[in-house]
Amino acid sequence: MNALTNKVAAEAMLLPSNERIILVDELIKSLNLPLQDSIDKAWAIEAEKRVEELNNGTAEAINGEEVFRKIRSQY
């Protein structure tokens, strides 16, 4: 960390824990990461797509044991 980051971190540690939680929350929000709702929605869409592919025959299910056996054999 650079000097400014170290200073900000040291100052933040002087805050009461509830204020640090608020600060952490604000810092995380500032990163513009996807929200859990949007992540959940994306996974639901992907799951529905995969079920449809299995149902219409454009995808083939592979036994999990077979998948892991192939992975182990490669590594």
Residue pairs with C-beta under 8 A, 6 or more apart in sequence:
1 9
12 20
12 23
13 20
15 23
34 42
50 59
53 59
54 60
54 61
